[in-house]
Structure formats: structure tokens, C-alpha cells
Amino acid sequence: MKRVALSEMKDDLSRYLRIAEKEEVVITRHGKPAGVLIGFESEEDWFEYRLENDPRFLKRIESARASLQAGKGIRMEDLGRKGTSHIPPVKRKSAMTEKGIESTR
């Protein structure tokens, strides 16, 4: 983790964005931490960051974990085994849907 004064960062932000792709950059003001610059090497990294910090997604994960701890749910290992046929298949839209042709799997 790199520490940089705000006054220094303002003069060369693009350089610090490149550094932030590899490590977090702590921005200081008057010698005290004031913020963090986080860079992304790819669109996938950006997507993952947004997902990990989305309160709705985190709430769904919390709810799912609570259900599993309460004994509800099905283990992945049990999917497709005898006795789990009551689980409806997941319908997925194919790329053809965008062209007006409906297809589910």
C-alpha cells in the first residue's frame, strides 16, 4: 500500500491511477489518511468490485447463508441426484433471444 499526499497526487493523477491498478494508494491530507485510490486492471475487476460492494448483493448472500445454516437449501453435491427431481430446471435465455428467437435450456 502506497501513501501519497493529496497535493502530490493532484499534479500527476494518471501516474497514481496506474499505480493503483497494482496496489491501493492511500491519499493523505496534512499527513493523515483521507481516502484510498483503487484502480482496476480490467472491466472484470471493476465488475467484481461493484458486486462485492453492492448492499443488495451482500444482503442476498447473508440471507442465503442464514438459510443454509437453518438447514434449508440443497448442497451442490446433491443436485441432480435421485430425490432432487422436484427442483425445477433453471431457465436461461440464449443469445438468440436478443434477435427475437426465444430459447430456454
C-alpha positions in Angstrom: 0.0 0.0 0.0 1.4 3.3 -1.1 0.8 6.6 0.8 0.7 9.9 -1.2 0.0 13.4 -0.2 -3.1 14.9 -1.9 -1.0 17.9 -3.2 1.4 15.5 -4.9 -1.4 13.3 -6.4 -3.2 16.3 -7.9 -0.2 17.1 -10.0 0.1 13.6 -11.5 -3.2 11.7 -11.1 -2.8 9.5 -14.2 0.5 8.1 -12.8 -1.2 7.2 -9.5 -4.1 5.6 -11.3 -1.6 3.3 -13.0 0.0 2.5 -9.6 -3.5 1.9 -8.1 -4.1 -0.9 -10.7 -1.5 -2.9 -8.8 -2.0 -1.7 -5.2 -4.2 0.6 -3.2 -2.9 4.2 -2.8 -3.7 5.9 0.5 -4.3 9.6 -0.1 -3.2 11.8 2.8 -4.1 15.3 3.7 -1.9 17.1 6.2 -0.2 13.8 6.9 -3.4 11.9 7.8 -5.2 9.3 5.7 -8.1 11.0 3.8 -9.0 8.4 1.2 -8.0 5.5 -0.9 -7.5 5.3 -4.6 -8.3 1.9 -6.1 -7.5 1.0 -9.7 -8.8 -1.7 -11.9 -6.7 -3.7 -14.4 -9.8 -4.9 -16.3 -13.6 -4.5 -16.7 -13.9 -7.8 -14.8 -12.1 -6.3 -11.8 -14.4 -3.3 -11.9 -17.5 -5.6 -12.1 -16.2 -7.7 -9.2 -15.6 -4.6 -7.1 -19.1 -3.3 -7.7 -20.6 -6.6 -6.9 -18.6 -7.0 -3.7 -19.7 -3.6 -2.6 -23.4 -3.7 -3.6 -25.6 -3.8 -0.5 -28.4 -5.6 -2.2 -26.0 -8.4 -3.3 -24.4 -8.6 0.2 -27.9 -8.9 1.7 -28.8 -11.8 -0.6 -25.6 -13.6 0.3 -26.3 -13.1 4.0 -29.9 -14.4 3.6 -28.6 -17.4 1.6 -26.1 -18.3 4.3 -28.7 -17.9 7.0 -31.0 -20.3 5.1 -28.2 -22.9 4.8 -27.3 -22.6 8.5 -31.0 -23.2 9.3 -30.9 -26.4 7.3 -32.7 -25.1 4.3 -31.4 -25.4 0.8 -29.7 -28.1 -1.2 -26.0 -28.8 -1.3 -24.4 -28.6 -4.8 -23.2 -32.2 -4.4 -26.8 -33.3 -4.1 -28.0 -31.5 -7.3 -29.1 -34.0 -9.9 -29.2 -36.9 -7.5 -32.2 -39.0 -7.0 -34.8 -37.3 -4.9 -33.9 -33.8 -6.1 -36.1 -34.0 -9.2 -38.6 -31.7 -7.7 -36.3 -28.8 -8.2 -37.3 -27.0 -11.4 -34.6 -26.5 -14.0 -33.2 -23.0 -14.3 -34.3 -21.3 -17.5 -31.6 -19.4 -19.3 -32.0 -17.2 -22.2 -29.7 -17.8 -25.1 -28.0 -15.1 -27.2 -30.7 -15.8 -29.8 -33.3 -14.1 -27.5 -31.9 -10.7 -28.4 -32.7 -11.4 -32.1 -36.3 -12.2 -31.2 -36.0 -16.0 -31.0 -36.9 -17.4 -27.6 -34.9 -20.3 -26.4 -34.5 -21.8 -22.9 -32.4 -24.6 -21.6 
